[in-house]
């Protein structure tokens, strides 16, 4: 019809000869085998040889473990053999033997009766415990060993009694003396309470003592401490008023700074607990400071730390009052608002729906991190916290140190050794160490006494 010829796509007859595809490249081989397979096998064998070689080296280096000995002695663990303290201890041990080991019992009572003559522990019960400890028998090398065989007895061989420092020494460690009482069928006039008070009421006696021919000034071991305590109590009102004024001033000055810090921690910190004074701390710190209440089990103590906010706690706890569950509440799953969002009310979920790639990607990753952190906090973290609390409570030493700090405030024994070279037969040598009349003012005993007067 006069038009041009049709194209190959429109008419097959217009197509020329079919193109011949180029020949395939020859396969890549190494020694007639597929090169990639050979490389992968060589890489695997090299890795295997290196791995096995590293294991062999590690085993060889670990061979010395067969000679390992566990050291649990605190002196060996925490003091340098070259330190002055260790050298002086070794000097003492070589000449006098290791210092005696003190075994100590701190006995308290659950009785809360505050009557003057109510015992703070049962005298007979404690004496029974002490006598049973004195009668303990252990077997060593086929022989029975008693406390008499290993205890410190300074007066031996004339007196083989062990050195036992006990309040029961006031009663000669005897039931006959301890249980002795005066009275009738209706009333006990005197018992072991009266005996003990008679031995320690010295200050009251001296205050009531009067004689027209004598003027007596006196002091006891506790006198200075009593006066400090009395002065402290008399100054309480002045100190309270002064601190109240200072605190008011500081609160007014730092109000804005505290508001910013408070809100930052409230919105940005993971797994923190808020104390009753409004301050935030990590849960581990709150747990360490928290004291378990009577009849409360471990899970009941840790459980309130997982509360999301204070709304789930009893009203008494919110008001800071003492109640069986007045625990610090925990802030979890809080995250700062994303600054580049359009409105302040948008959270991570809203940001994840944004069409801005940077905002969406950041929100998705942050949300996943929050989720993983939350799962770890409510599973691994709390479990480990509970296990650590149980570990501390299977230990009897924890209760000992708690009572030691609360009731005793004593430290390790201190002893002084004069090294070789002093001539004890000469008056000069004697006067340089003694502490009585005629001794030097800078003698050893006098210097120790002077040093003991320094509180720190």
Protein Blocks (a to p, Z undefined) as FASTA:
>chain_A
ZZacddfklpmklpccddddddddddddeehiafklmmmmmmmmmmmmmmmmmmmmmmmm
mmmmmmpccdfbfklmmpcfkbmklmmmmmmmmmnopaddddddddddfbfbfbfklcfb
dfklmmmmmmmmmmpccdeehiacdfklmmccfkbckbmcdcdddfklmnoopaklmmgc
cddfkbcfbdfklmmmmmmmmmmmmmmgccfkbccddddfklmmmmmmmmmmmmmmmmmm
mmmmmmmmmmmmmmmmmmmmmmmmmmmcghiaddfkopacdfklmmmmpccdehiafklm
mmmmmpfblmlpcfklmnopacfklccdddehiacddfkbmbfkbcfklmmmpcbfklmm
mmmmmmmmmmmmmmmmmmmmmmmmmmmmmmmmmpmklmmmmmmmmmnopacdddddddeh
iafkbmklmmmmmccehiafkbmklmmmmmmmpmZZ
